[in-house]
Amino acid sequence: MQNTSLNSIGVRRWMLLLCCLGGLVTTQAQGFKLMRFEENYYGLKDSSRNFYNRFKYTPLSKDGRVYLSAGGSARVEYVDFNNEDWGASGIGHNGFLLQRYDVHADVHVGQRLRLFAQLRSAWEGGRKNGPRPIDEDHGNVQNLFVDVVAVQHKKQTLTARIGRQELDYGSGRLISVREGPNLRLYFTGAKVMYASERFFADAFVMAADTVNTGAFDNKQSKQANLWGVYSKLILPHAGNVDLYYLGIRRDAAVFEEGAGKEVRHTIGGRLWKYGGGFIYNFEGAYQFGKFGAGNISAWTASADIGYMFEDVKGKPTINLRHDYISGDSKQGDGKLQTFNPLYPKGGYFGFSPQIGPVNLIDIHPYATIAIGAKAMLQADAVFNWRYSLQDGVYRPSGGFNKAGAGAPHRYIGTAWLGSVVYTFNRFVSWNTGMQYFRAGSFIQDLVATPKSGVFINSRLSFKF
């Protein structure tokens, strides 16, 4: 599609505009969060009343306890794919432009009542085979919920949230807002949130929309298809522990085993610590339930260990990650051992991944280093194998891609990645990356003339 108003404006002019806008506002703003509704600007009540502060904190009552905060973001991204799906589609070079815009309003009525609303628009232009499901939605209500604080006692709160809302938990392995792709995920439902000084727990029941590309034409589900409990315990000097249960229902799930109704339950845990010195992230989960008439028994385990050199210039980090993700053990028997990643973030296994977190074994060394105060560089290598020879490969979203039961080889391929994030100021940032994916012996089993792929992303973002 070519129906985007900014396609006629050069990316260079767009970058200049955002940099100028970033320079017009004061640097008194807090850091922007992944979930914009987690920001709180009540602290600006007694600050200097310049334009930006008035925009972020507008009192609606004399005492200032009722107030409005507004904000938004814009980003434009150029994507250049070469030999997507290892050349199987025959498209070759495929360059296209992605755009995303959003605005939000946050009304607080004292400390116990709050309304948050957010509109979002996402566009794709120039992709030869049209927009992917993660690319385009011309207009939608991304968030529209009410918070009611039912209990507020010292350092403990109990809050009910009802309406449309984004979810993001843990490392994003199973429930992610999915910031990397052009379309972020959202759900409609109810959530109860408990928070204390060291323990946090959410319980929720949600429904996911069917997303269409037009304006405000997404189709709302009439039944719950995601529910669960997610908790976090902070252990002083030892790290953090996450424990969770997640349930999903999909009436037309597709795996190499076949298509059918899926009701799946996931129980898991995560032990993690970030910051200086030794860093780690260990996670494991087991899944059970029903797929058609057969039983589900699937699992995953991940270990990510590393070290941050705090006393070295640039504070470099080195990490090694290793994942096991189960696949189906016997194609056609009606039972299912294929792990379902539920709602994962798209780039969990690479900057522009070709394979998803299903039926996979990977070894993933990576390193980061800061260059000055504004730039962060990262380099990765990801070596990928199929866990089961009776199952195929899946897309980054977890959707089925290519069958593999008849292929004798296990090795999928190697991804080499490099990326840089440059922060102009707290409002404007730019990141770009390149990935080379060398096809392995399994891809040579599937594709008559397999080709290694080169993928380039370059994204400019502005938040206010």
QUIZI-V836983 format. One record per residue. N is the residue number from 1. RES is the residue in one letter. SS is DSSP state (H for helix, E for strand, L for the rest). OMEGA is omega in radians with two decimals (none if undefined). D_CENTER is the distance of its C-alpha to the mean C-alpha in Angstrom with 2 decimals. Layout:
n->N res->RES ss->SS omega->OMEGA d_center->D_CENTER
n->N res->RES ss->SS omega->OMEGA d_center->D_CENTER
This chain:
n->1 res->M ss->L omega->3.13 d_center->24.79
n->2 res->Q ss->L omega->-3.02 d_center->26.35
n->3 res->N ss->L omega->3.08 d_center->26.35
n->4 res->T ss->L omega->-3.01 d_center->24.42
n->5 res->S ss->H omega->-3.09 d_center->26.54
n->6 res->L ss->H omega->3.13 d_center->25.17
n->7 res->N ss->H omega->-3.14 d_center->25.86
n->8 res->S ss->H omega->3.10 d_center->29.42
n->9 res->I ss->L omega->-3.13 d_center->28.56
n->10 res->G ss->L omega->3.11 d_center->28.05
n->11 res->V ss->H omega->-3.14 d_center->24.87
n->12 res->R ss->H omega->3.10 d_center->27.27
n->13 res->R ss->H omega->3.14 d_center->28.57
n->14 res->W ss->H omega->3.12 d_center->25.14
n->15 res->M ss->H omega->-3.14 d_center->24.30
n->16 res->L ss->H omega->3.14 d_center->27.71
n->17 res->L ss->H omega->-3.10 d_center->27.29
n->18 res->L ss->H omega->3.10 d_center->24.10
n->19 res->C ss->H omega->3.12 d_center->25.71
n->20 res->C ss->H omega->3.11 d_center->28.77
n->21 res->L ss->H omega->3.13 d_center->26.94
n->22 res->G ss->H omega->-3.11 d_center->25.26
n->23 res->G ss->H omega->-3.09 d_center->28.75
n->24 res->L ss->H omega->-3.03 d_center->30.31
n->25 res->V ss->L omega->-3.10 d_center->28.60
n->26 res->T ss->L omega->3.12 d_center->29.47
n->27 res->T ss->L omega->3.14 d_center->27.57
n->28 res->Q ss->L omega->-3.10 d_center->28.01
n->29 res->A ss->L omega->3.04 d_center->24.53
n->30 res->Q ss->L omega->3.08 d_center->22.25
n->31 res->G ss->L omega->-3.14 d_center->19.01
n->32 res->F ss->L omega->-3.08 d_center->16.25
n->33 res->K ss->L omega->3.08 d_center->13.40
n->34 res->L ss->L omega->3.07 d_center->9.68
n->35 res->M ss->L omega->-2.99 d_center->11.07
n->36 res->R ss->H omega->3.13 d_center->14.24
n->37 res->F ss->H omega->3.08 d_center->16.25
n->38 res->E ss->H omega->3.08 d_center->16.33
n->39 res->E ss->L omega->3.14 d_center->18.61
n->40 res->N ss->L omega->-3.06 d_center->22.33
n->41 res->Y ss->L omega->3.10 d_center->25.07
n->42 res->Y ss->H omega->3.12 d_center->28.11
n->43 res->G ss->H omega->3.10 d_center->29.14
n->44 res->L ss->H omega->-3.09 d_center->30.14
n->45 res->K ss->H omega->-3.07 d_center->32.93
n->46 res->D ss->H omega->-3.12 d_center->35.54
n->47 res->S ss->L omega->3.09 d_center->34.25
n->48 res->S ss->L omega->-3.00 d_center->35.92
n->49 res->R ss->L omega->3.03 d_center->35.62
n->50 res->N ss->L omega->-3.04 d_center->34.47
n->51 res->F ss->H omega->-3.07 d_center->32.67
n->52 res->Y ss->H omega->3.13 d_center->29.11
n->53 res->N ss->H omega->3.10 d_center->29.83
n->54 res->R ss->H omega->3.12 d_center->31.45
n->55 res->F ss->H omega->-3.12 d_center->28.45
n->56 res->K ss->H omega->3.11 d_center->26.09
n->57 res->Y ss->L omega->3.11 d_center->28.78
n->58 res->T ss->E omega->-3.12 d_center->31.29
n->59 res->P ss->E omega->3.10 d_center->33.69
n->60 res->L ss->L omega->3.06 d_center->34.76
n->61 res->S ss->L omega->-3.08 d_center->37.40
n->62 res->K ss->L omega->-3.12 d_center->40.19
n->63 res->D ss->L omega->3.09 d_center->38.87
n->64 res->G ss->L omega->-3.14 d_center->35.33
n->65 res->R ss->L omega->2.98 d_center->33.73
n->66 res->V ss->E omega->-3.06 d_center->32.62
n->67 res->Y ss->E omega->3.13 d_center->30.45
n->68 res->L ss->E omega->3.00 d_center->27.95
n->69 res->S ss->E omega->-3.13 d_center->25.07
n->70 res->A ss->E omega->3.13 d_center->23.43
n->71 res->G ss->E omega->3.14 d_center->20.78
n->72 res->G ss->E omega->3.12 d_center->18.40
n->73 res->S ss->E omega->3.04 d_center->16.72
n->74 res->A ss->E omega->3.06 d_center->17.21
n->75 res->R ss->E omega->3.08 d_center->15.81
n->76 res->V ss->E omega->-3.04 d_center->17.33
n->77 res->E ss->E omega->3.01 d_center->16.30
n->78 res->Y ss->E omega->-3.12 d_center->18.69
n->79 res->V ss->E omega->3.14 d_center->17.69
n->80 res->D ss->E omega->3.13 d_center->20.50
n->81 res->F ss->E omega->3.01 d_center->20.42
n->82 res->N ss->E omega->3.13 d_center->23.52
n->83 res->N ss->L omega->3.02 d_center->24.24
n->84 res->E ss->H omega->-3.08 d_center->21.02
n->85 res->D ss->H omega->3.01 d_center->21.47
n->86 res->W ss->H omega->3.07 d_center->24.19
n->87 res->G ss->H omega->-3.09 d_center->26.51
n->88 res->A ss->L omega->-3.11 d_center->26.94
n->89 res->S ss->L omega->3.12 d_center->26.46
n->90 res->G ss->L omega->-3.08 d_center->28.95
n->91 res->I ss->L omega->-3.11 d_center->27.12
n->92 res->G ss->L omega->-3.13 d_center->27.21
n->93 res->H ss->E omega->-3.10 d_center->26.08
n->94 res->N ss->E omega->3.12 d_center->23.56
n->95 res->G ss->E omega->-3.12 d_center->22.59
n->96 res->F ss->E omega->-3.07 d_center->20.95
n->97 res->L ss->E omega->3.06 d_center->19.64
n->98 res->L ss->E omega->3.09 d_center->16.56
n->99 res->Q ss->E omega->3.10 d_center->16.82
n->100 res->R ss->E omega->-3.13 d_center->15.03
n->101 res->Y ss->E omega->3.04 d_center->16.93
n->102 res->D ss->E omega->3.02 d_center->16.81
n->103 res->V ss->E omega->3.12 d_center->19.37
n->104 res->H ss->E omega->3.06 d_center->19.65
n->105 res->A ss->E omega->-3.06 d_center->22.61
n->106 res->D ss->E omega->-3.11 d_center->22.88
n->107 res->V ss->E omega->3.09 d_center->26.31
n->108 res->H ss->E omega->3.06 d_center->27.51
n->109 res->V ss->E omega->-3.03 d_center->30.80
n->110 res->G ss->L omega->-3.11 d_center->31.95
n->111 res->Q ss->L omega->-3.02 d_center->29.85
n->112 res->R ss->L omega->-3.10 d_center->29.52
n->113 res->L ss->E omega->-3.08 d_center->28.34
n->114 res->R ss->E omega->3.07 d_center->25.48
n->115 res->L ss->E omega->3.12 d_center->24.15
n->116 res->F ss->E omega->3.14 d_center->20.87
n->117 res->A ss->E omega->-3.12 d_center->20.34
n->118 res->Q ss->E omega->3.05 d_center->17.94
n->119 res->L ss->E omega->-3.12 d_center->18.44
n->120 res->R ss->E omega->3.08 d_center->16.17
n->121 res->S ss->E omega->-3.11 d_center->17.34
n->122 res->A ss->E omega->-3.03 d_center->15.77
n->123 res->W ss->E omega->3.02 d_center->18.14
n->124 res->E ss->E omega->3.11 d_center->18.70
n->125 res->G ss->E omega->2.99 d_center->22.05
n->126 res->G ss->L omega->-3.13 d_center->23.92
n->127 res->R ss->L omega->-3.02 d_center->22.07
n->128 res->K ss->L omega->-3.11 d_center->25.03
n->129 res->N ss->L omega->3.03 d_center->23.75
n->130 res->G ss->L omega->-3.09 d_center->22.14
n->131 res->P ss->L omega->2.99 d_center->18.64
n->132 res->R ss->L omega->3.10 d_center->16.11
n->133 res->P ss->L omega->-3.12 d_center->14.56
n->134 res->I ss->L omega->-2.96 d_center->11.33
n->135 res->D ss->L omega->-2.84 d_center->13.71
n->136 res->E ss->L omega->3.01 d_center->16.11
n->137 res->D ss->E omega->-2.92 d_center->16.92
n->138 res->H ss->E omega->3.10 d_center->19.81
n->139 res->G ss->E omega->3.07 d_center->19.73
n->140 res->N ss->E omega->3.00 d_center->18.19
n->141 res->V ss->E omega->-3.05 d_center->18.27
n->142 res->Q ss->E omega->3.09 d_center->14.72
n->143 res->N ss->E omega->3.02 d_center->16.08
n->144 res->L ss->E omega->-3.05 d_center->19.68
n->145 res->F ss->E omega->3.07 d_center->20.63
n->146 res->V ss->E omega->3.01 d_center->23.50
n->147 res->D ss->E omega->3.03 d_center->23.53
n->148 res->V ss->E omega->3.11 d_center->26.80
n->149 res->V ss->E omega->-3.07 d_center->27.59
n->150 res->A ss->E omega->-3.12 d_center->30.03
n->151 res->V ss->E omega->3.07 d_center->30.89
n->152 res->Q ss->E omega->-3.04 d_center->31.05
n->153 res->H ss->E omega->-3.12 d_center->33.23
n->154 res->K ss->L omega->-3.10 d_center->33.34
n->155 res->K ss->L omega->3.12 d_center->30.00
n->156 res->Q ss->E omega->3.08 d_center->28.81
n->157 res->T ss->E omega->3.02 d_center->27.14
n->158 res->L ss->E omega->-3.01 d_center->26.37
n->159 res->T ss->E omega->3.03 d_center->24.40
n->160 res->A ss->E omega->3.11 d_center->23.94
n->161 res->R ss->E omega->-3.09 d_center->21.26
n->162 res->I ss->E omega->3.08 d_center->22.08
n->163 res->G ss->E omega->3.14 d_center->20.56
n->164 res->R ss->E omega->-3.02 d_center->17.42
n->165 res->Q ss->E omega->3.03 d_center->14.42
n->166 res->E ss->L omega->3.11 d_center->10.69
n->167 res->L ss->L omega->3.07 d_center->9.69
n->168 res->D ss->L omega->-3.06 d_center->7.69
n->169 res->Y ss->L omega->3.04 d_center->9.80
n->170 res->G ss->L omega->-3.13 d_center->10.87
n->171 res->S ss->L omega->-3.09 d_center->9.15
n->172 res->G ss->L omega->-3.11 d_center->6.14
n->173 res->R ss->L omega->-3.07 d_center->8.59
n->174 res->L ss->L omega->3.12 d_center->9.55
n->175 res->I ss->E omega->-3.09 d_center->8.05
n->176 res->S ss->L omega->3.02 d_center->4.51
n->177 res->V ss->L omega->3.06 d_center->4.64
n->178 res->R ss->L omega->-3.09 d_center->2.30
n->179 res->E ss->L omega->-3.08 d_center->4.32
n->180 res->G ss->L omega->3.09 d_center->5.75
n->181 res->P ss->L omega->-3.09 d_center->7.54
n->182 res->N ss->L omega->3.13 d_center->10.23
n->183 res->L ss->L omega->3.00 d_center->9.65
n->184 res->R ss->L omega->3.12 d_center->7.36
n->185 res->L ss->L omega->3.00 d_center->8.12
n->186 res->Y ss->L omega->-3.14 d_center->11.12
n->187 res->F ss->E omega->3.05 d_center->13.98
n->188 res->T ss->E omega->-3.12 d_center->17.64
n->189 res->G ss->E omega->-3.08 d_center->19.61
n->190 res->A ss->E omega->3.13 d_center->20.88
n->191 res->K ss->E omega->3.03 d_center->19.77
n->192 res->V ss->E omega->-3.03 d_center->22.11
n->193 res->M ss->E omega->3.05 d_center->21.09
n->194 res->Y ss->E omega->-3.14 d_center->23.49
n->195 res->A ss->E omega->3.01 d_center->23.39
n->196 res->S ss->L omega->-3.06 d_center->26.06
n->197 res->E ss->L omega->-3.06 d_center->26.58
n->198 res->R ss->L omega->-3.08 d_center->25.17
n->199 res->F ss->E omega->-3.14 d_center->23.81
n->200 res->F ss->E omega->3.13 d_center->21.04
n->201 res->A ss->E omega->3.06 d_center->20.44
n->202 res->D ss->E omega->2.98 d_center->18.78
n->203 res->A ss->E omega->-3.00 d_center->20.17
n->204 res->F ss->E omega->2.98 d_center->18.86
n->205 res->V ss->E omega->-2.98 d_center->19.74
n->206 res->M ss->E omega->3.00 d_center->17.56
n->207 res->A ss->E omega->3.13 d_center->17.89
n->208 res->A ss->L omega->3.10 d_center->15.47
n->209 res->D ss->L omega->2.84 d_center->16.95
n->210 res->T ss->E omega->-3.00 d_center->17.95
n->211 res->V ss->L omega->3.02 d_center->16.63
n->212 res->N ss->L omega->-2.99 d_center->19.41
n->213 res->T ss->L omega->-3.08 d_center->19.71
n->214 res->G ss->L omega->-3.13 d_center->22.45
n->215 res->A ss->E omega->3.06 d_center->22.72
n->216 res->F ss->L omega->-3.14 d_center->22.28
n->217 res->D ss->L omega->3.09 d_center->22.93
n->218 res->N ss->L omega->-3.06 d_center->20.05
n->219 res->K ss->E omega->-3.09 d_center->21.71
n->220 res->Q ss->L omega->3.10 d_center->21.18
n->221 res->S ss->L omega->3.13 d_center->21.46
n->222 res->K ss->L omega->3.12 d_center->24.70
n->223 res->Q ss->L omega->3.11 d_center->23.73
n->224 res->A ss->L omega->3.08 d_center->21.24
n->225 res->N ss->L omega->3.02 d_center->18.82
n->226 res->L ss->E omega->3.10 d_center->16.65
n->227 res->W ss->E omega->3.14 d_center->18.37
n->228 res->G ss->E omega->3.08 d_center->18.49
n->229 res->V ss->E omega->3.10 d_center->19.07
n->230 res->Y ss->E omega->-3.09 d_center->16.93
n->231 res->S ss->E omega->3.10 d_center->19.01
n->232 res->K ss->E omega->3.09 d_center->19.13
n->233 res->L ss->E omega->3.11 d_center->22.43
n->234 res->I ss->E omega->3.12 d_center->23.15
n->235 res->L ss->E omega->-3.10 d_center->25.95
n->236 res->P ss->L omega->3.09 d_center->27.87
n->237 res->H ss->L omega->-3.08 d_center->28.33
n->238 res->A ss->L omega->-3.13 d_center->26.65
n->239 res->G ss->E omega->-3.06 d_center->22.90
n->240 res->N ss->E omega->3.10 d_center->20.76
n->241 res->V ss->E omega->3.00 d_center->20.66
n->242 res->D ss->E omega->3.01 d_center->18.09
n->243 res->L ss->E omega->-3.06 d_center->19.62
n->244 res->Y ss->E omega->2.91 d_center->18.22
n->245 res->Y ss->E omega->-3.13 d_center->19.29
n->246 res->L ss->E omega->3.08 d_center->17.19
n->247 res->G ss->E omega->3.08 d_center->18.90
n->248 res->I ss->E omega->3.01 d_center->18.11
n->249 res->R ss->E omega->3.06 d_center->20.55
n->250 res->R ss->E omega->-3.06 d_center->20.40
n->251 res->D ss->E omega->-3.13 d_center->23.74
n->252 res->A ss->E omega->3.11 d_center->23.22
n->253 res->A ss->E omega->-3.09 d_center->21.04
n->254 res->V ss->E omega->3.02 d_center->21.79
n->255 res->F ss->E omega->3.07 d_center->22.26
n->256 res->E ss->L omega->3.09 d_center->24.97
n->257 res->E ss->L omega->3.13 d_center->27.08
n->258 res->G ss->E omega->3.13 d_center->27.15
n->259 res->A ss->E omega->3.13 d_center->25.88
n->260 res->G ss->E omega->3.12 d_center->26.43
n->261 res->K ss->E omega->-3.10 d_center->25.47
n->262 res->E ss->E omega->2.96 d_center->23.08
n->263 res->V ss->E omega->-2.96 d_center->23.09
n->264 res->R ss->E omega->3.12 d_center->21.19
n->265 res->H ss->E omega->-3.12 d_center->21.03
n->266 res->T ss->E omega->2.99 d_center->18.98
n->267 res->I ss->E omega->-3.06 d_center->20.39
n->268 res->G ss->E omega->3.12 d_center->19.03
n->269 res->G ss->E omega->-3.07 d_center->19.03
n->270 res->R ss->E omega->3.05 d_center->17.69
n->271 res->L ss->E omega->-3.00 d_center->19.90
n->272 res->W ss->E omega->3.09 d_center->18.53
n->273 res->K ss->E omega->3.06 d_center->19.86
n->274 res->Y ss->L omega->-3.13 d_center->18.68
n->275 res->G ss->L omega->-3.11 d_center->21.10
n->276 res->G ss->L omega->3.12 d_center->24.34
n->277 res->G ss->E omega->-3.09 d_center->26.23
n->278 res->F ss->E omega->3.13 d_center->25.08
n->279 res->I ss->E omega->-3.10 d_center->21.36
n->280 res->Y ss->E omega->3.10 d_center->19.98
n->281 res->N ss->E omega->3.11 d_center->17.30
n->282 res->F ss->E omega->-3.12 d_center->18.82
n->283 res->E ss->E omega->3.07 d_center->17.26
n->284 res->G ss->E omega->-3.14 d_center->18.97
n->285 res->A ss->E omega->3.07 d_center->18.83
n->286 res->Y ss->E omega->-3.12 d_center->21.41
n->287 res->Q ss->E omega->3.08 d_center->21.25
n->288 res->F ss->E omega->-3.13 d_center->24.29
n->289 res->G ss->E omega->-3.08 d_center->25.41
n->290 res->K ss->E omega->2.99 d_center->26.86
n->291 res->F ss->E omega->-2.97 d_center->26.17
n->292 res->G ss->L omega->3.11 d_center->29.09
n->293 res->A ss->L omega->-3.06 d_center->32.12
n->294 res->G ss->E omega->-3.13 d_center->30.78
n->295 res->N ss->E omega->3.05 d_center->29.12
n->296 res->I ss->E omega->3.01 d_center->25.66
n->297 res->S ss->E omega->-3.04 d_center->25.57
n->298 res->A ss->E omega->-3.08 d_center->22.49
n->299 res->W ss->E omega->3.03 d_center->20.92
n->300 res->T ss->E omega->3.06 d_center->18.69
n->301 res->A ss->E omega->-3.08 d_center->19.37
n->302 res->S ss->E omega->3.04 d_center->17.75
n->303 res->A ss->E omega->3.13 d_center->19.43
n->304 res->D ss->E omega->-3.12 d_center->18.25
n->305 res->I ss->E omega->-3.12 d_center->21.15
n->306 res->G ss->E omega->-3.12 d_center->22.09
n->307 res->Y ss->E omega->3.04 d_center->24.19
n->308 res->M ss->E omega->3.13 d_center->24.01
n->309 res->F ss->L omega->-3.02 d_center->27.40
n->310 res->E ss->L omega->-3.05 d_center->27.79
n->311 res->D ss->L omega->3.12 d_center->31.31
n->312 res->V ss->L omega->3.13 d_center->30.67
n->313 res->K ss->L omega->-3.10 d_center->30.16
n->314 res->G ss->L omega->3.14 d_center->26.53
n->315 res->K ss->L omega->-3.11 d_center->25.46
n->316 res->P ss->L omega->3.03 d_center->24.35
n->317 res->T ss->E omega->2.99 d_center->22.27
n->318 res->I ss->E omega->-3.09 d_center->22.65
n->319 res->N ss->E omega->2.99 d_center->20.53
n->320 res->L ss->E omega->-3.11 d_center->20.99
n->321 res->R ss->E omega->-3.12 d_center->18.56
n->322 res->H ss->E omega->-3.09 d_center->19.82
n->323 res->D ss->E omega->2.92 d_center->18.25
n->324 res->Y ss->E omega->-3.11 d_center->20.21
n->325 res->I ss->E omega->-2.93 d_center->18.77
n->326 res->S ss->L omega->3.01 d_center->21.55
n->327 res->G ss->L omega->-3.09 d_center->22.78
n->328 res->D ss->L omega->-3.02 d_center->25.66
n->329 res->S ss->L omega->-3.14 d_center->28.95
n->330 res->K ss->L omega->-3.09 d_center->31.37
n->331 res->Q ss->L omega->3.04 d_center->30.66
n->332 res->G ss->L omega->-3.11 d_center->32.59
n->333 res->D ss->L omega->3.12 d_center->33.64
n->334 res->G ss->L omega->3.08 d_center->31.70
n->335 res->K ss->L omega->-3.04 d_center->29.79
n->336 res->L ss->E omega->3.04 d_center->26.15
n->337 res->Q ss->L omega->3.14 d_center->24.73
n->338 res->T ss->L omega->3.11 d_center->21.51
n->339 res->F ss->L omega->3.08 d_center->18.44
n->340 res->N ss->L omega->-3.12 d_center->15.87
n->341 res->P ss->L omega->3.06 d_center->12.21
n->342 res->L ss->L omega->-3.11 d_center->11.90
n->343 res->Y ss->E omega->-3.03 d_center->8.46
n->344 res->P ss->L omega->3.01 d_center->6.35
n->345 res->K ss->L omega->-2.94 d_center->3.27
n->346 res->G ss->L omega->-3.04 d_center->5.90
n->347 res->G ss->L omega->-3.04 d_center->7.31
n->348 res->Y ss->L omega->-3.07 d_center->7.99
n->349 res->F ss->L omega->3.12 d_center->11.63
n->350 res->G ss->L omega->-3.10 d_center->12.29
n->351 res->F ss->L omega->3.08 d_center->11.86
n->352 res->S ss->L omega->-2.94 d_center->12.62
n->353 res->P ss->L omega->3.05 d_center->12.94
n->354 res->Q ss->L omega->-3.12 d_center->15.77
n->355 res->I ss->L omega->-3.08 d_center->15.40
n->356 res->G ss->L omega->-3.07 d_center->13.04
n->357 res->P ss->L omega->3.13 d_center->13.24
n->358 res->V ss->L omega->3.12 d_center->16.43
n->359 res->N ss->L omega->-2.96 d_center->20.05
n->360 res->L ss->E omega->2.86 d_center->19.29
n->361 res->I ss->E omega->3.11 d_center->20.86
n->362 res->D ss->E omega->2.96 d_center->19.63
n->363 res->I ss->E omega->-2.91 d_center->20.96
n->364 res->H ss->E omega->2.98 d_center->18.83
n->365 res->P ss->E omega->3.08 d_center->20.72
n->366 res->Y ss->E omega->-3.09 d_center->19.28
n->367 res->A ss->E omega->3.09 d_center->20.65
n->368 res->T ss->E omega->3.05 d_center->20.05
n->369 res->I ss->E omega->3.08 d_center->22.70
n->370 res->A ss->E omega->3.07 d_center->23.15
n->371 res->I ss->E omega->-3.04 d_center->25.66
n->372 res->G ss->L omega->-3.10 d_center->27.37
n->373 res->A ss->L omega->-2.98 d_center->25.66
n->374 res->K ss->L omega->-3.02 d_center->23.31
n->375 res->A ss->E omega->3.05 d_center->21.92
n->376 res->M ss->E omega->-3.13 d_center->19.71
n->377 res->L ss->E omega->3.07 d_center->20.10
n->378 res->Q ss->E omega->3.07 d_center->18.34
n->379 res->A ss->E omega->-3.08 d_center->19.81
n->380 res->D ss->E omega->2.88 d_center->18.63
n->381 res->A ss->E omega->-3.11 d_center->20.40
n->382 res->V ss->E omega->3.13 d_center->19.01
n->383 res->F ss->E omega->-2.94 d_center->21.74
n->384 res->N ss->E omega->3.04 d_center->20.93
n->385 res->W ss->E omega->2.93 d_center->23.25
n->386 res->R ss->L omega->3.05 d_center->23.37
n->387 res->Y ss->L omega->-3.13 d_center->23.91
n->388 res->S ss->L omega->3.07 d_center->26.34
n->389 res->L ss->L omega->3.14 d_center->28.70
n->390 res->Q ss->L omega->-3.11 d_center->28.89
n->391 res->D ss->L omega->-3.05 d_center->25.35
n->392 res->G ss->L omega->3.13 d_center->23.53
n->393 res->V ss->E omega->-3.04 d_center->20.23
n->394 res->Y ss->E omega->-3.10 d_center->17.08
n->395 res->R ss->L omega->-3.14 d_center->14.38
n->396 res->P ss->L omega->3.10 d_center->10.77
n->397 res->S ss->L omega->-3.04 d_center->10.05
n->398 res->G ss->L omega->3.13 d_center->12.95
n->399 res->G ss->L omega->-3.10 d_center->15.52
n->400 res->F ss->E omega->-3.13 d_center->18.94
n->401 res->N ss->E omega->-3.05 d_center->19.98
n->402 res->K ss->E omega->3.12 d_center->23.32
n->403 res->A ss->L omega->-3.10 d_center->25.92
n->404 res->G ss->L omega->-3.04 d_center->27.23
n->405 res->A ss->L omega->-3.12 d_center->29.95
n->406 res->G ss->L omega->-3.07 d_center->32.72
n->407 res->A ss->L omega->-3.05 d_center->31.52
n->408 res->P ss->L omega->-3.00 d_center->33.17
n->409 res->H ss->L omega->-3.06 d_center->30.86
n->410 res->R ss->L omega->-2.98 d_center->27.82
n->411 res->Y ss->E omega->-3.10 d_center->26.43
n->412 res->I ss->E omega->3.14 d_center->23.66
n->413 res->G ss->E omega->-3.09 d_center->23.52
n->414 res->T ss->E omega->3.07 d_center->22.54
n->415 res->A ss->E omega->3.04 d_center->19.85
n->416 res->W ss->E omega->-3.01 d_center->20.88
n->417 res->L ss->E omega->2.98 d_center->18.51
n->418 res->G ss->E omega->-3.12 d_center->19.23
n->419 res->S ss->E omega->3.09 d_center->17.35
n->420 res->V ss->E omega->3.03 d_center->18.45
n->421 res->V ss->E omega->3.13 d_center->17.11
n->422 res->Y ss->E omega->-3.12 d_center->20.00
n->423 res->T ss->E omega->3.12 d_center->20.21
n->424 res->F ss->L omega->3.03 d_center->23.21
n->425 res->N ss->L omega->-3.05 d_center->23.16
n->426 res->R ss->L omega->-3.11 d_center->20.93
n->427 res->F ss->L omega->-3.02 d_center->20.43
n->428 res->V ss->E omega->3.10 d_center->20.01
n->429 res->S ss->E omega->-3.14 d_center->18.00
n->430 res->W ss->E omega->3.01 d_center->17.84
n->431 res->N ss->E omega->-3.13 d_center->16.02
n->432 res->T ss->E omega->-3.12 d_center->17.12
n->433 res->G ss->E omega->3.10 d_center->17.06
n->434 res->M ss->E omega->3.09 d_center->19.02
n->435 res->Q ss->E omega->2.99 d_center->18.74
n->436 res->Y ss->E omega->-3.13 d_center->21.80
n->437 res->F ss->E omega->3.13 d_center->21.51
n->438 res->R ss->E omega->-3.08 d_center->24.93
n->439 res->A ss->E omega->3.14 d_center->25.60
n->440 res->G ss->L omega->-3.04 d_center->27.10
n->441 res->S ss->H omega->3.10 d_center->29.90
n->442 res->F ss->H omega->3.11 d_center->27.91
n->443 res->I ss->H omega->3.08 d_center->26.80
n->444 res->Q ss->H omega->3.02 d_center->30.48
n->445 res->D ss->H omega->-2.98 d_center->31.42
n->446 res->L ss->H omega->-3.00 d_center->29.39
n->447 res->V ss->L omega->-3.06 d_center->29.85
n->448 res->A ss->L omega->3.11 d_center->33.42
n->449 res->T ss->L omega->-3.07 d_center->32.83
n->450 res->P ss->L omega->3.13 d_center->29.42
n->451 res->K ss->L omega->3.03 d_center->28.10
n->452 res->S ss->L omega->-3.03 d_center->25.79
n->453 res->G ss->E omega->3.01 d_center->23.00
n->454 res->V ss->E omega->-3.07 d_center->22.21
n->455 res->F ss->E omega->-3.11 d_center->19.02
n->456 res->I ss->E omega->3.03 d_center->18.78
n->457 res->N ss->E omega->3.02 d_center->16.22
n->458 res->S ss->E omega->-2.97 d_center->17.42
n->459 res->R ss->E omega->3.04 d_center->15.72
n->460 res->L ss->E omega->-3.07 d_center->17.50
n->461 res->S ss->E omega->3.08 d_center->16.05
n->462 res->F ss->E omega->3.10 d_center->18.26
n->463 res->K ss->E omega->3.11 d_center->17.69
n->464 res->F ss->L omega->none d_center->20.58
